[in-house]
């Protein structure tokens, strides 16, 4: 049963990535930001006006890289990036960020 659930999750993840028809150029990546926290660890609900921009997300698509620098991230990686990194874009009603690979701090 556990294998079936893992397969199903894996297939859902693959179909989500297949829906995006955007291919970033050069060293750019397309990132789906993680949802903002709605509760603190103590259980306090955070109002919409006080929520901070998330600084982590999942890579959806990766460019080919520069000729002298290969890309170190791949689609599906969870990454940490700067608070003001990237440009917000809207594709099929979903919010994404497009940024350079150098704006990514770490793979988590």
C-alpha positions in Angstrom: 0.0 0.0 0.0 2.8 2.4 0.9 4.4 1.9 -2.6 1.1 2.7 -4.3 0.8 6.0 -2.3 4.4 6.9 -3.1 3.8 6.1 -6.8 0.7 8.2 -6.8 2.4 11.2 -5.2 5.3 10.9 -7.7 2.9 10.8 -10.6 1.0 13.8 -9.4 4.3 15.7 -9.0 5.3 14.8 -12.6 2.0 15.9 -14.0 2.2 19.2 -12.2 5.6 19.9 -13.7 4.4 18.8 -17.2 1.6 21.4 -17.2 4.0 24.3 -17.2 4.9 25.3 -20.8 7.6 27.8 -19.8 11.3 27.1 -20.4 13.6 29.6 -18.6 16.6 30.9 -20.6 20.3 30.7 -19.7 20.8 30.5 -15.9 17.3 31.3 -14.9 14.9 29.0 -12.9 11.1 29.0 -12.4 10.2 28.7 -8.7 6.8 28.0 -7.1 6.9 29.8 -3.7 6.0 27.9 -0.6 2.7 29.1 1.0 3.1 31.7 3.7 2.8 30.6 7.3 -0.7 31.1 8.7 0.1 30.1 12.4 3.0 30.5 14.6 4.5 27.6 16.5 2.6 28.8 19.6 -0.7 28.6 17.7 -1.3 32.3 17.1 -3.0 33.0 13.8 -1.1 35.5 11.6 -3.4 38.0 9.7 -2.8 38.5 6.0 -1.4 42.0 6.4 1.4 40.7 8.8 2.5 37.7 6.7 6.0 37.8 5.3 7.0 36.8 1.8 8.1 33.1 1.8 11.8 32.7 1.1 11.7 29.1 0.0 10.0 27.2 -2.8 10.1 24.3 -5.3 11.9 24.6 -8.6 9.5 23.9 -11.5 11.7 24.5 -14.6 15.4 25.1 -15.2 17.2 26.8 -18.0 20.2 25.3 -19.9 22.8 27.4 -18.0 25.7 29.4 -19.3 28.2 27.8 -21.5 31.0 28.0 -18.9 28.7 27.3 -15.8 26.5 24.2 -15.7 23.3 24.4 -13.6 23.5 22.9 -10.1 19.8 22.8 -9.4 17.2 20.7 -11.1 13.4 20.6 -11.3 11.8 19.4 -8.1 14.5 20.7 -5.7 13.4 22.7 -2.7 15.5 25.9 -2.4 16.0 29.0 -0.2 16.3 32.3 -1.9 16.5 36.0 -1.1 13.5 37.9 0.2 13.4 40.2 -2.8 14.8 37.8 -5.4 13.2 37.2 -8.7 10.3 38.6 -10.7 6.8 37.6 -9.9 4.9 36.1 -12.9 1.4 34.6 -13.2 1.0 31.5 -15.4 -2.5 30.0 -15.7 -3.7 31.7 -12.5 -0.7 30.4 -10.4 2.0 32.7 -9.0 5.6 31.9 -9.8 9.0 33.5 -9.5 11.6 33.6 -12.2 15.1 34.2 -11.0 18.8 33.7 -11.7 20.4 30.6 -10.2 22.8 33.0 -8.4 19.8 34.3 -6.4 19.4 30.9 -4.8 21.2 30.5 -1.5 20.8 26.8 -0.8 19.1 23.5 -1.7 17.1 22.0 1.2 
